[in-house]
Amino acid sequence: MKLFPNGSEWRKWDLHVHTPSSSLENQYRNDWEAYLSAIEAFGDEVAVMGATDYCTISGYEKLLAYRAQGRIANIEAVFPNIEFRITPETQKDKGVNIHLIVNPADAGHVDKIKHALGRLHFRYCGQNYSCSDQQLTELGIAVAGLSSPEKNLRDGINQFKPSFDVFEDWLRSETWLRNNVIVIASNSSGDGISGLRDNGLLAVRQNIYHLVDAIFSGNPQDCEYFQGRGSDSRADVISKYGKLLPCLHGSDAHGLTKIFRPDGDRFCWIKADPTFAGLKQVLYDHTRVRIQKTSPHTKTPYQYIKHVCFTDRSGHALFSDQPVNFSPDLNAIIGGKSSGKSLLLYHMACAINADEVSEKIRISGQAAYDDFSDLDVEVTWGNGEVSSLHGDDCRPVTYIPQLYINHLAERSGQLQLNQLVEEILYQNNNFKAFA
């Protein structure tokens, strides 16, 4: 499993990109090379994509084969996204679009998905048809007559619209799938939940909201509403749908020019590792997803630390030569007693501003880590600049050694405590204006 040492970061995700194998509204002309090249042209702009097909994972399987050959290596993770259309139909006579995003971590996930799909049925003229490519093709022939294999499959997928009750019963009975899937439904009035009529389908609509884990919508009003900040209060939303719901969004690309380009530049940003577990975090912490044009990460690169490196010239390998990576946001350094936490912070602060460290050590009376003469420490900032123990770069930093806290708590440290609080408050522009 690949590790992401910087922790959770804001990354661009597109969980709704159709493959050239998608049977409906396909504009790719089955040109896989153009499709792969279009994705690769984005470099590292997008971290995660959902490879989307209707009722099948055929396109996802092909994508896996191409990735095994080294293609689209710029994408950190690819999830299978199976799109269904279920009944009852909306006011615009379309089935409700509902998606299953499946965890690809299990080595046997492809077979397990296929086996599960084979147990989902749609009944036509007294005959049950399962959600497999072969059975979908047979359904297409039964409904529209014999044609090309592509059209037969397309006709079958177009007709395969199980009822919500059938779909829900199937999903709840598939233990592996239910434990490895995130259910997302469209909320549009055309082919989404909100398109179901209030007068006769209100209960069905609420049942679907209860089933799903998230909403596919880039509409700012939806994003606010499902967090209880719209026409219904937080309590009202929970009462109606059982929970607050995060909104996710994707390009819904059916052609090359739409890949990773959602309408209105409403990109989906998720603050998590680019893994299925990272996606699940969003379900419990909705602040981890934003739908907007630019990244929510607003810190300027020179203001945050990217990583810290120790260079040990003693020949005793006292320190690892691997960088210690930092998040641009809050970092917590956890370790047992005498595991090096204070030593790390001390040398980082010395590399950034040695005078600040000397002053705090003098006031607190804490011992300095000055017995590592063969050690250098390099602090690399977000913009690539480096501060080191033996460099002349000096930046403002607040260093608070352990014993300095004790000093601040004593009467003799009251002046320094007031100064410290004032310095922190003055970093806020609103406080500056107020003061």
C-alpha positions, 0 to 999 in steps of 0.5 A: 500500500502506498503511503502519503507522508504529508497526511491529508491534503486538499486534492482534486477528485473527479469521481464521475468520468465515463470510460469509452466502454460506457454504452449510453451517450458515448462520444469517445468513438471507442478511442482508448488511446485518445482517452488515456492521453487526455487523462495523462495530459492533466499531469498531477492536477487530478489525484483520483478518478471514478471510472464510470460505466452503466451497470457494468465494470467493463471499462474499469477492467480495461483501465486496470489493464492499461494501468498495469502497462504504466498508463495514466500513472499520474492518477493516484487512485482509480475507483470503479463507479457503477451507474444505475437508473432505477424507478420510479421515474422522475417528472421528466420520465427518467430513471433516478441516477444512483452510483456505487463507488467501490473500494478497489483495495481488495485484490479480488474486488473485480470478481466480487463486484461481478458476482454481486451484479449477477444477483441483481435482477430486472424482470421483463415479460416474466423472465428475470435478467441479471446485471451481467453483460451477457444477460443485459445483451439478452434483455436488449434483444428481447426488448428491441430485437437482434442487432449488433452486439454493441446495440444489443447491450446498449438497449439492454442497459437502457431498459435495465431499471430495477425498482428502488425496493429491488435495488435496496434489498439487493444492496443490503443483502450483498454483505461484501459490496455493502461494506466496500461501497459508497452510494451516491445519487444525483439530486437534479430535477431531471434524473435525480432524486429531487425530480420525484413528484412530491404528491405521490412519491415523497416517501420513496424520495425520502427512502432513497435519501436514507439509503445513500451516503452522499449526493452528486451535485455541484449546485451551491444550494444543494451543498448548503441545504444538505448541511442544514443551512438552507430552507430546512434546518439541520434538525429538519434535514436529519429528521427527513433523511436520517443524516446530513449529506455531503455533496460530491461532484464530477465532470460526468464526462462522456467525451474527451473535452469534458474529462476533468472539466465539470460545468461551471468549474465546480471542481471537487476538492477533498482533504484526505489521502487519495484512497477509499478510506480517505473518501469514507472520511468525508462521510463523517467529516463533511468539512473535508470536501469543497466544490469550488474553482480553486483549491481551499488550500490558501497558504502561501508556499513560503509560510509553511514547512514542506519537510525537514532533513537531518544530515549526520556527518558523525559516521554513526548514523544517529539520524535517518537520512529520510525527510520528515514530512509536514502538512501545510496545516496543523501537525502533531508530533507523537512519540514516547518519552525521549523519542526525539520530539523536543530535539526535532523542534529545537533544531528546526527552530535553530535552523529558522531563527537561532536568536529566538531559540537562544533567548527562550532557552536563556529565559527558561533555563532549559538545556540546549541540544548543542552536543551534535557538532556533526549535525546539520538540519535543513528546513525546506519551505513550501516554495523550495527555499531552505533554512539550515543550521549553518545558513544565514537565513532568518525568519520570524518564528515562535519557539516554546520549549517545554520549560518555557511553559513552566516559566510563563505559568509563574509570576516571573513570567507574566510579562513574557506571557502577555507579550506572547499572547499579544504577538499571537493576536496581532497575527490576526488582521481583524484584531489589528484593526480592532486594537 
